[in-house]
Amino acid sequence: MECLSLQRVAEEALTNIVKHSHATVVQIRIYYENSALIMEVEDNGVGGCGSG
């Protein structure tokens, strides 16, 4: 179940990047830290936090 949830979050993030950010580079990192599964998504597109 957790894998499916993680996959859906990743798919939604990638869909939003394609639709809105016009990014040319996307990086997804998935790792464990302090018994928590962490997924980080980063791109070089426009927008994002603090953009207005």
mmCIF file as Biopython writes it, N, C-alpha, C and O atoms, coordinates in Angstrom:
data_model
#
loop_
_atom_site.group_PDB
_atom_site.id
_atom_site.type_symbol
_atom_site.label_atom_id
_atom_site.label_alt_id
_atom_site.label_comp_id
_atom_site.label_asym_id
_atom_site.label_entity_id
_atom_site.label_seq_id
_atom_site.pdbx_PDB_ins_code
_atom_site.Cartn_x
_atom_site.Cartn_y
_atom_site.Cartn_z
_atom_site.occupancy
_atom_site.B_iso_or_equiv
_atom_site.auth_seq_id
_atom_site.auth_asym_id
_atom_site.pdbx_PDB_model_num
ATOM 1   N N  . MET A ? 1  ? 0.824  -1.203 0.000   1.0 0.0 1  A 1 
ATOM 2   C CA . MET A ? 1  ? 0.000  0.000  0.000   1.0 0.0 1  A 1 
ATOM 3   C C  . MET A ? 1  ? 0.861  1.258  0.000   1.0 0.0 1  A 1 
ATOM 4   O O  . MET A ? 1  ? 0.564  2.228  -0.697  1.0 0.0 1  A 1 
ATOM 5   N N  . GLU A ? 2  ? 1.930  1.229  0.790   1.0 0.0 2  A 1 
ATOM 6   C CA . GLU A ? 2  ? 2.801  2.400  0.852   1.0 0.0 2  A 1 
ATOM 7   C C  . GLU A ? 2  ? 3.477  2.661  -0.488  1.0 0.0 2  A 1 
ATOM 8   O O  . GLU A ? 2  ? 3.649  3.812  -0.889  1.0 0.0 2  A 1 
ATOM 9   N N  . CYS A ? 3  ? 3.860  1.583  -1.182  1.0 0.0 3  A 1 
ATOM 10  C CA . CYS A ? 3  ? 4.483  1.725  -2.501  1.0 0.0 3  A 1 
ATOM 11  C C  . CYS A ? 3  ? 3.521  2.371  -3.481  1.0 0.0 3  A 1 
ATOM 12  O O  . CYS A ? 3  ? 3.913  3.244  -4.255  1.0 0.0 3  A 1 
ATOM 13  N N  . LEU A ? 4  ? 2.269  1.950  -3.454  1.0 0.0 4  A 1 
ATOM 14  C CA . LEU A ? 4  ? 1.273  2.510  -4.350  1.0 0.0 4  A 1 
ATOM 15  C C  . LEU A ? 4  ? 1.049  3.988  -4.054  1.0 0.0 4  A 1 
ATOM 16  O O  . LEU A ? 4  ? 0.933  4.795  -4.976  1.0 0.0 4  A 1 
ATOM 17  N N  . SER A ? 5  ? 0.988  4.340  -2.793  1.0 0.0 5  A 1 
ATOM 18  C CA . SER A ? 5  ? 0.828  5.743  -2.409  1.0 0.0 5  A 1 
ATOM 19  C C  . SER A ? 5  ? 2.020  6.575  -2.876  1.0 0.0 5  A 1 
ATOM 20  O O  . SER A ? 5  ? 1.846  7.673  -3.404  1.0 0.0 5  A 1 
ATOM 21  N N  . LEU A ? 6  ? 3.210  6.060  -2.684  1.0 0.0 6  A 1 
ATOM 22  C CA . LEU A ? 6  ? 4.418  6.753  -3.106  1.0 0.0 6  A 1 
ATOM 23  C C  . LEU A ? 6  ? 4.423  6.941  -4.621  1.0 0.0 6  A 1 
ATOM 24  O O  . LEU A ? 6  ? 4.800  8.000  -5.123  1.0 0.0 6  A 1 
ATOM 25  N N  . GLN A ? 7  ? 4.003  5.908  -5.338  1.0 0.0 7  A 1 
ATOM 26  C CA . GLN A ? 7  ? 3.942  5.991  -6.800  1.0 0.0 7  A 1 
ATOM 27  C C  . GLN A ? 7  ? 2.952  7.072  -7.234  1.0 0.0 7  A 1 
ATOM 28  O O  . GLN A ? 7  ? 3.240  7.843  -8.150  1.0 0.0 7  A 1 
ATOM 29  N N  . ARG A ? 8  ? 1.812  7.133  -6.597  1.0 0.0 8  A 1 
ATOM 30  C CA . ARG A ? 8  ? 0.792  8.129  -6.969  1.0 0.0 8  A 1 
ATOM 31  C C  . ARG A ? 8  ? 1.267  9.550  -6.683  1.0 0.0 8  A 1 
ATOM 32  O O  . ARG A ? 8  ? 1.006  10.462 -7.468  1.0 0.0 8  A 1 
ATOM 33  N N  . VAL A ? 9  ? 1.955  9.740  -5.575  1.0 0.0 9  A 1 
ATOM 34  C CA . VAL A ? 9  ? 2.494  11.068 -5.261  1.0 0.0 9  A 1 
ATOM 35  C C  . VAL A ? 9  ? 3.542  11.470 -6.298  1.0 0.0 9  A 1 
ATOM 36  O O  . VAL A ? 9  ? 3.553  12.609 -6.765  1.0 0.0 9  A 1 
ATOM 37  N N  . ALA A ? 10 ? 4.416  10.540 -6.655  1.0 0.0 10 A 1 
ATOM 38  C CA . ALA A ? 10 ? 5.444  10.817 -7.664  1.0 0.0 10 A 1 
ATOM 39  C C  . ALA A ? 10 ? 4.808  11.141 -9.013  1.0 0.0 10 A 1 
ATOM 40  O O  . ALA A ? 10 ? 5.226  12.082 -9.686  1.0 0.0 10 A 1 
ATOM 41  N N  . GLU A ? 11 ? 3.796  10.363 -9.410  1.0 0.0 11 A 1 
ATOM 42  C CA . GLU A ? 11 ? 3.117  10.616 -10.678 1.0 0.0 11 A 1 
ATOM 43  C C  . GLU A ? 11 ? 2.468  11.993 -10.696 1.0 0.0 11 A 1 
ATOM 44  O O  . GLU A ? 11 ? 2.561  12.710 -11.692 1.0 0.0 11 A 1 
ATOM 45  N N  . GLU A ? 12 ? 1.814  12.368 -9.604  1.0 0.0 12 A 1 
ATOM 46  C CA . GLU A ? 12 ? 1.169  13.683 -9.530  1.0 0.0 12 A 1 
ATOM 47  C C  . GLU A ? 12 ? 2.198  14.803 -9.588  1.0 0.0 12 A 1 
ATOM 48  O O  . GLU A ? 12 ? 1.984  15.816 -10.255 1.0 0.0 12 A 1 
ATOM 49  N N  . ALA A ? 13 ? 3.313  14.622 -8.890  1.0 0.0 13 A 1 
ATOM 50  C CA . ALA A ? 13 ? 4.373  15.625 -8.926  1.0 0.0 13 A 1 
ATOM 51  C C  . ALA A ? 13 ? 4.912  15.793 -10.342 1.0 0.0 13 A 1 
ATOM 52  O O  . ALA A ? 13 ? 5.097  16.917 -10.809 1.0 0.0 13 A 1 
ATOM 53  N N  . LEU A ? 14 ? 5.163  14.685 -11.023 1.0 0.0 14 A 1 
ATOM 54  C CA . LEU A ? 14 ? 5.675  14.760 -12.394 1.0 0.0 14 A 1 
ATOM 55  C C  . LEU A ? 14 ? 4.650  15.366 -13.345 1.0 0.0 14 A 1 
ATOM 56  O O  . LEU A ? 14 ? 5.014  16.132 -14.237 1.0 0.0 14 A 1 
ATOM 57  N N  . THR A ? 15 ? 3.385  15.036 -13.168 1.0 0.0 15 A 1 
ATOM 58  C CA . THR A ? 15 ? 2.333  15.623 -13.994 1.0 0.0 15 A 1 
ATOM 59  C C  . THR A ? 15 ? 2.295  17.139 -13.821 1.0 0.0 15 A 1 
ATOM 60  O O  . THR A ? 15 ? 2.192  17.876 -14.801 1.0 0.0 15 A 1 
ATOM 61  N N  . ASN A ? 16 ? 2.378  17.604 -12.576 1.0 0.0 16 A 1 
ATOM 62  C CA . ASN A ? 16 ? 2.368  19.048 -12.312 1.0 0.0 16 A 1 
ATOM 63  C C  . ASN A ? 16 ? 3.598  19.733 -12.896 1.0 0.0 16 A 1 
ATOM 64  O O  . ASN A ? 16 ? 3.501  20.849 -13.405 1.0 0.0 16 A 1 
ATOM 65  N N  . ILE A ? 17 ? 4.740  19.081 -12.827 1.0 0.0 17 A 1 
ATOM 66  C CA . ILE A ? 17 ? 5.960  19.649 -13.394 1.0 0.0 17 A 1 
ATOM 67  C C  . ILE A ? 17 ? 5.806  19.823 -14.903 1.0 0.0 17 A 1 
ATOM 68  O O  . ILE A ? 17 ? 6.135  20.876 -15.450 1.0 0.0 17 A 1 
ATOM 69  N N  . VAL A ? 18 ? 5.305  18.790 -15.567 1.0 0.0 18 A 1 
ATOM 70  C CA . VAL A ? 18 ? 5.124  18.853 -17.024 1.0 0.0 18 A 1 
ATOM 71  C C  . VAL A ? 18 ? 4.123  19.938 -17.394 1.0 0.0 18 A 1 
ATOM 72  O O  . VAL A ? 18 ? 4.359  20.696 -18.335 1.0 0.0 18 A 1 
ATOM 73  N N  . LYS A ? 19 ? 3.007  20.027 -16.669 1.0 0.0 19 A 1 
ATOM 74  C CA . LYS A ? 19 ? 1.945  20.980 -16.999 1.0 0.0 19 A 1 
ATOM 75  C C  . LYS A ? 19 ? 2.311  22.424 -16.693 1.0 0.0 19 A 1 
ATOM 76  O O  . LYS A ? 19 ? 1.933  23.328 -17.437 1.0 0.0 19 A 1 
ATOM 77  N N  . HIS A ? 20 ? 3.042  22.651 -15.609 1.0 0.0 20 A 1 
ATOM 78  C CA . HIS A ? 20 ? 3.153  24.005 -15.088 1.0 0.0 20 A 1 
ATOM 79  C C  . HIS A ? 20 ? 4.560  24.600 -15.018 1.0 0.0 20 A 1 
ATOM 80  O O  . HIS A ? 20 ? 4.709  25.815 -15.147 1.0 0.0 20 A 1 
ATOM 81  N N  . SER A ? 21 ? 5.580  23.794 -14.819 1.0 0.0 21 A 1 
ATOM 82  C CA . SER A ? 21 ? 6.880  24.391 -14.498 1.0 0.0 21 A 1 
ATOM 83  C C  . SER A ? 21 ? 7.788  24.608 -15.698 1.0 0.0 21 A 1 
ATOM 84  O O  . SER A ? 21 ? 8.718  25.412 -15.630 1.0 0.0 21 A 1 
ATOM 85  N N  . HIS A ? 22 ? 7.532  23.898 -16.803 1.0 0.0 22 A 1 
ATOM 86  C CA . HIS A ? 22 ? 8.393  23.992 -17.991 1.0 0.0 22 A 1 
ATOM 87  C C  . HIS A ? 22 ? 9.839  23.623 -17.650 1.0 0.0 22 A 1 
ATOM 88  O O  . HIS A ? 22 ? 10.772 24.196 -18.211 1.0 0.0 22 A 1 
ATOM 89  N N  . ALA A ? 23 ? 10.022 22.691 -16.754 1.0 0.0 23 A 1 
ATOM 90  C CA . ALA A ? 23 ? 11.360 22.276 -16.316 1.0 0.0 23 A 1 
ATOM 91  C C  . ALA A ? 23 ? 12.046 21.453 -17.400 1.0 0.0 23 A 1 
ATOM 92  O O  . ALA A ? 23 ? 11.399 20.782 -18.204 1.0 0.0 23 A 1 
ATOM 93  N N  . THR A ? 24 ? 13.356 21.525 -17.398 1.0 0.0 24 A 1 
ATOM 94  C CA . THR A ? 24 ? 14.165 20.679 -18.282 1.0 0.0 24 A 1 
ATOM 95  C C  . THR A ? 24 ? 14.912 19.615 -17.490 1.0 0.0 24 A 1 
ATOM 96  O O  . THR A ? 24 ? 15.434 18.664 -18.071 1.0 0.0 24 A 1 
ATOM 97  N N  . VAL A ? 25 ? 14.969 19.765 -16.163 1.0 0.0 25 A 1 
ATOM 98  C CA . VAL A ? 25 ? 15.638 18.796 -15.302 1.0 0.0 25 A 1 
ATOM 99  C C  . VAL A ? 25 ? 14.736 18.519 -14.099 1.0 0.0 25 A 1 
ATOM 100 O O  . VAL A ? 25 ? 14.232 19.446 -13.465 1.0 0.0 25 A 1 
ATOM 101 N N  . VAL A ? 26 ? 14.539 17.236 -13.793 1.0 0.0 26 A 1 
ATOM 102 C CA . VAL A ? 26 ? 13.764 16.820 -12.622 1.0 0.0 26 A 1 
ATOM 103 C C  . VAL A ? 26 ? 14.586 15.788 -11.870 1.0 0.0 26 A 1 
ATOM 104 O O  . VAL A ? 26 ? 15.170 14.886 -12.471 1.0 0.0 26 A 1 
ATOM 105 N N  . GLN A ? 27 ? 14.626 15.925 -10.552 1.0 0.0 27 A 1 
ATOM 106 C CA . GLN A ? 27 ? 15.340 14.958 -9.729  1.0 0.0 27 A 1 
ATOM 107 C C  . GLN A ? 27 ? 14.395 14.486 -8.626  1.0 0.0 27 A 1 
ATOM 108 O O  . GLN A ? 27 ? 13.801 15.297 -7.916  1.0 0.0 27 A 1 
ATOM 109 N N  . ILE A ? 28 ? 14.264 13.162 -8.491  1.0 0.0 28 A 1 
ATOM 110 C CA . ILE A ? 28 ? 13.468 12.573 -7.418  1.0 0.0 28 A 1 
ATOM 111 C C  . ILE A ? 28 ? 14.390 11.724 -6.558  1.0 0.0 28 A 1 
ATOM 112 O O  . ILE A ? 28 ? 15.085 10.842 -7.060  1.0 0.0 28 A 1 
ATOM 113 N N  . ARG A ? 29 ? 14.389 11.999 -5.255  1.0 0.0 29 A 1 
ATOM 114 C CA . ARG A ? 29 ? 15.197 11.230 -4.316  1.0 0.0 29 A 1 
ATOM 115 C C  . ARG A ? 29 ? 14.257 10.564 -3.318  1.0 0.0 29 A 1 
ATOM 116 O O  . ARG A ? 29 ? 13.366 11.209 -2.766  1.0 0.0 29 A 1 
ATOM 117 N N  . ILE A ? 30 ? 14.461 9.275  -3.094  1.0 0.0 30 A 1 
ATOM 118 C CA . ILE A ? 30 ? 13.675 8.527  -2.119  1.0 0.0 30 A 1 
ATOM 119 C C  . ILE A ? 30 ? 14.653 7.831  -1.181  1.0 0.0 30 A 1 
ATOM 120 O O  . ILE A ? 30 ? 15.538 7.098  -1.623  1.0 0.0 30 A 1 
ATOM 121 N N  . TYR A ? 31 ? 14.485 8.068  0.125   1.0 0.0 31 A 1 
ATOM 122 C CA . TYR A ? 31 ? 15.408 7.481  1.090   1.0 0.0 31 A 1 
ATOM 123 C C  . TYR A ? 31 ? 14.746 7.398  2.455   1.0 0.0 31 A 1 
ATOM 124 O O  . TYR A ? 31 ? 13.723 8.033  2.711   1.0 0.0 31 A 1 
ATOM 125 N N  . TYR A ? 32 ? 15.356 6.598  3.326   1.0 0.0 32 A 1 
ATOM 126 C CA . TYR A ? 32 ? 14.932 6.490  4.722   1.0 0.0 32 A 1 
ATOM 127 C C  . TYR A ? 32 ? 15.803 7.380  5.591   1.0 0.0 32 A 1 
ATOM 128 O O  . TYR A ? 32 ? 17.017 7.464  5.408   1.0 0.0 32 A 1 
ATOM 129 N N  . GLU A ? 33 ? 15.148 8.049  6.553   1.0 0.0 33 A 1 
ATOM 130 C CA . GLU A ? 33 ? 15.876 8.858  7.525   1.0 0.0 33 A 1 
ATOM 131 C C  . GLU A ? 33 ? 15.102 8.827  8.831   1.0 0.0 33 A 1 
ATOM 132 O O  . GLU A ? 33 ? 13.920 9.167  8.863   1.0 0.0 33 A 1 
ATOM 133 N N  . ASN A ? 34 ? 15.756 8.424  9.898   1.0 0.0 34 A 1 
ATOM 134 C CA . ASN A ? 34 ? 15.110 8.336  11.215  1.0 0.0 34 A 1 
ATOM 135 C C  . ASN A ? 34 ? 13.807 7.534  11.151  1.0 0.0 34 A 1 
ATOM 136 O O  . ASN A ? 34 ? 12.780 7.957  11.682  1.0 0.0 34 A 1 
ATOM 137 N N  . SER A ? 35 ? 13.862 6.384  10.500  1.0 0.0 35 A 1 
ATOM 138 C CA . SER A ? 35 ? 12.718 5.474  10.362  1.0 0.0 35 A 1 
ATOM 139 C C  . SER A ? 35 ? 11.560 6.059  9.553   1.0 0.0 35 A 1 
ATOM 140 O O  . SER A ? 35 ? 10.436 5.566  9.642   1.0 0.0 35 A 1 
ATOM 141 N N  . ALA A ? 36 ? 11.820 7.100  8.770   1.0 0.0 36 A 1 
ATOM 142 C CA . ALA A ? 36 ? 10.787 7.695  7.915   1.0 0.0 36 A 1 
ATOM 143 C C  . ALA A ? 36 ? 11.214 7.590  6.455   1.0 0.0 36 A 1 
ATOM 144 O O  . ALA A ? 36 ? 12.390 7.748  6.127   1.0 0.0 36 A 1 
ATOM 145 N N  . LEU A ? 37 ? 10.258 7.327  5.598   1.0 0.0 37 A 1 
ATOM 146 C CA . LEU A ? 37 ? 10.514 7.310  4.169   1.0 0.0 37 A 1 
ATOM 147 C C  . LEU A ? 37 ? 10.327 8.722  3.637   1.0 0.0 37 A 1 
ATOM 148 O O  . LEU A ? 37 ? 9.265  9.321  3.806   1.0 0.0 37 A 1 
ATOM 149 N N  . ILE A ? 38 ? 11.357 9.249  2.997   1.0 0.0 38 A 1 
ATOM 150 C CA . ILE A ? 38 ? 11.359 10.627 2.499   1.0 0.0 38 A 1 
ATOM 151 C C  . ILE A ? 38 ? 11.407 10.602 0.973   1.0 0.0 38 A 1 
ATOM 152 O O  . ILE A ? 38 ? 12.194 9.860  0.384   1.0 0.0 38 A 1 
ATOM 153 N N  . MET A ? 39 ? 10.564 11.415 0.336   1.0 0.0 39 A 1 
ATOM 154 C CA . MET A ? 39 ? 10.649 11.604 -1.104  1.0 0.0 39 A 1 
ATOM 155 C C  . MET A ? 39 ? 10.795 13.098 -1.366  1.0 0.0 39 A 1 
ATOM 156 O O  . MET A ? 39 ? 9.967  13.899 -0.932  1.0 0.0 39 A 1 
ATOM 157 N N  . GLU A ? 40 ? 11.841 13.459 -2.068  1.0 0.0 40 A 1 
ATOM 158 C CA . GLU A ? 40 ? 12.077 14.847 -2.446  1.0 0.0 40 A 1 
ATOM 159 C C  . GLU A ? 40 ? 11.997 14.959 -3.958  1.0 0.0 40 A 1 
ATOM 160 O O  . GLU A ? 40 ? 12.588 14.156 -4.680  1.0 0.0 40 A 1 
ATOM 161 N N  . VAL A ? 41 ? 11.264 15.960 -4.437  1.0 0.0 41 A 1 
ATOM 162 C CA . VAL A ? 41 ? 11.142 16.210 -5.871  1.0 0.0 41 A 1 
ATOM 163 C C  . VAL A ? 41 ? 11.658 17.621 -6.117  1.0 0.0 41 A 1 
ATOM 164 O O  . VAL A ? 41 ? 11.223 18.571 -5.466  1.0 0.0 41 A 1 
ATOM 165 N N  . GLU A ? 42 ? 12.579 17.753 -7.054  1.0 0.0 42 A 1 
ATOM 166 C CA . GLU A ? 42 ? 13.173 19.055 -7.354  1.0 0.0 42 A 1 
ATOM 167 C C  . GLU A ? 42 ? 13.236 19.213 -8.871  1.0 0.0 42 A 1 
ATOM 168 O O  . GLU A ? 42 ? 13.545 18.265 -9.592  1.0 0.0 42 A 1 
ATOM 169 N N  . ASP A ? 43 ? 12.938 20.419 -9.341  1.0 0.0 43 A 1 
ATOM 170 C CA . ASP A ? 43 ? 13.066 20.702 -10.770 1.0 0.0 43 A 1 
ATOM 171 C C  . ASP A ? 43 ? 13.610 22.111 -10.968 1.0 0.0 43 A 1 
ATOM 172 O O  . ASP A ? 43 ? 13.682 22.899 -10.024 1.0 0.0 43 A 1 
ATOM 173 N N  . ASN A ? 44 ? 13.990 22.419 -12.201 1.0 0.0 44 A 1 
ATOM 174 C CA . ASN A ? 44 ? 14.559 23.737 -12.496 1.0 0.0 44 A 1 
ATOM 175 C C  . ASN A ? 44 ? 13.549 24.628 -13.205 1.0 0.0 44 A 1 
ATOM 176 O O  . ASN A ? 44 ? 13.932 25.566 -13.904 1.0 0.0 44 A 1 
ATOM 177 N N  . GLY A ? 45 ? 12.265 24.341 -13.030 1.0 0.0 45 A 1 
ATOM 178 C CA . GLY A ? 45 ? 11.226 25.093 -13.705 1.0 0.0 45 A 1 
ATOM 179 C C  . GLY A ? 45 ? 10.832 26.371 -12.977 1.0 0.0 45 A 1 
ATOM 180 O O  . GLY A ? 45 ? 11.397 26.727 -11.943 1.0 0.0 45 A 1 
ATOM 181 N N  . VAL A ? 46 ? 9.851  27.042 -13.550 1.0 0.0 46 A 1 
ATOM 182 C CA . VAL A ? 46 ? 9.348  28.279 -12.978 1.0 0.0 46 A 1 
ATOM 183 C C  . VAL A ? 46 ? 8.363  27.963 -11.866 1.0 0.0 46 A 1 
ATOM 184 O O  . VAL A ? 46 ? 7.821  26.859 -11.808 1.0 0.0 46 A 1 
ATOM 185 N N  . GLY A ? 47 ? 8.128  28.928 -10.982 1.0 0.0 47 A 1 
ATOM 186 C CA . GLY A ? 47 ? 7.144  28.755 -9.911  1.0 0.0 47 A 1 
ATOM 187 C C  . GLY A ? 47 ? 7.736  28.101 -8.690  1.0 0.0 47 A 1 
ATOM 188 O O  . GLY A ? 47 ? 8.951  28.085 -8.498  1.0 0.0 47 A 1 
ATOM 189 N N  . GLY A ? 48 ? 6.865  27.565 -7.872  1.0 0.0 48 A 1 
ATOM 190 C CA . GLY A ? 48 ? 7.299  26.922 -6.649  1.0 0.0 48 A 1 
ATOM 191 C C  . GLY A ? 48 ? 7.022  27.771 -5.435  1.0 0.0 48 A 1 
ATOM 192 O O  . GLY A ? 48 ? 6.323  28.781 -5.516  1.0 0.0 48 A 1 
ATOM 193 N N  . CYS A ? 49 ? 7.563  27.365 -4.325  1.0 0.0 49 A 1 
ATOM 194 C CA . CYS A ? 49 ? 7.337  28.058 -3.052  1.0 0.0 49 A 1 
ATOM 195 C C  . CYS A ? 49 ? 7.872  29.470 -3.108  1.0 0.0 49 A 1 
ATOM 196 O O  . CYS A ? 49 ? 8.978  29.713 -3.592  1.0 0.0 49 A 1 
ATOM 197 N N  . GLY A ? 50 ? 7.083  30.388 -2.612  1.0 0.0 50 A 1 
ATOM 198 C CA . GLY A ? 50 ? 7.519  31.769 -2.500  1.0 0.0 50 A 1 
ATOM 199 C C  . GLY A ? 50 ? 7.523  32.544 -3.808  1.0 0.0 50 A 1 
ATOM 200 O O  . GLY A ? 50 ? 8.054  33.653 -3.866  1.0 0.0 50 A 1 
ATOM 201 N N  . SER A ? 51 ? 6.934  31.972 -4.865  1.0 0.0 51 A 1 
ATOM 202 C CA . SER A ? 51 ? 6.997  32.656 -6.151  1.0 0.0 51 A 1 
ATOM 203 C C  . SER A ? 51 ? 5.845  33.647 -6.349  1.0 0.0 51 A 1 
ATOM 204 O O  . SER A ? 51 ? 5.769  34.313 -7.382  1.0 0.0 51 A 1 
ATOM 205 N N  . GLY A ? 52 ? 4.964  33.742 -5.375  1.0 0.0 52 A 1 
ATOM 206 C CA . GLY A ? 52 ? 3.936  34.751 -5.486  1.0 0.0 52 A 1 
ATOM 207 C C  . GLY A ? 52 ? 2.588  34.219 -5.474  1.0 0.0 52 A 1 
ATOM 208 O O  . GLY A ? 52 ? 1.624  34.979 -5.562  1.0 0.0 52 A 1 
#
